Amino acid sequence: MLIHPWDAARDDAEWRDWLAHHDFGQLAVNGPSGAPPWVQPLHFRYDAEPGPYGEVVTHLARPNPLWGALEARPTVVLSVVDDYVFVPGPWAAPEGAPPEHGTPTSLYAAVQLVCTARVVDDPVEKAELLGRQVDHFQPAGGSARVAAGEAPFGRLLAGLRGLRLEVTDVRAKFKYAGHKAEAVQDRIAAGLAERGGPGDAAARAHQLRRRDRA
């Protein structure tokens, strides 16, 4: 992923804060030499500890075809992209240029976590990982806890495998027109506010937030 200096995360806190509210991504796993990679959409929980970059926990069904590739090559990438919008060319035209000379572009946030994967098959540890995920996605409760060998969910543990992903590196990008002139950024922000389409409010908030911290 190309990351220009003006698009880079200001610090680790920026991508960590964003990731705390974005918990669905795609796990890319290298297959055997010459084979295409596996790409698996999934929900996950990110925790800032342990280690310098934290840990991701998730799970997948036991019949999933990626397990062999993952165990053979446990270095994986979890890619998360959101808060994206399309910016029409006239909004991005340089100051003094005709609107039709503006270049259309995209705004988005993207975090890629480079990880070392460990497969979890122990029923007790799997139950603990599932509990952590439920606590994240369903903090209000309402579901029985998963416990190995106990109803109602214990018998289902054999049908899945847990994953602990130790994050070893992070690539974070917040592409929100940070290199453009202030007047152009104002025009983009105004356009997003007026359009009010899916993602526009979140993208505009990122744009204004990063301007305030520049």
RATAJO-V455833 format. One record per helix or strand of 3 or more residues. SS is the DSSP state (h for helix, s for strand). FROM is the first residue (numbers start at 1). TO is the last residue. Records with the same first field share a line. If there is no record, write none. Layout:
SS: FROM-TO ; FROM-TO
This chain:
h: 5-7 ; 12-19 ; 67-72 ; 89-92 ; 99-101 ; 123-137 ; 154-159 ; 182-195 ; 200-213
s: 24-29 ; 38-43 ; 45-47 ; 55-61 ; 75-87 ; 105-120 ; 160-175
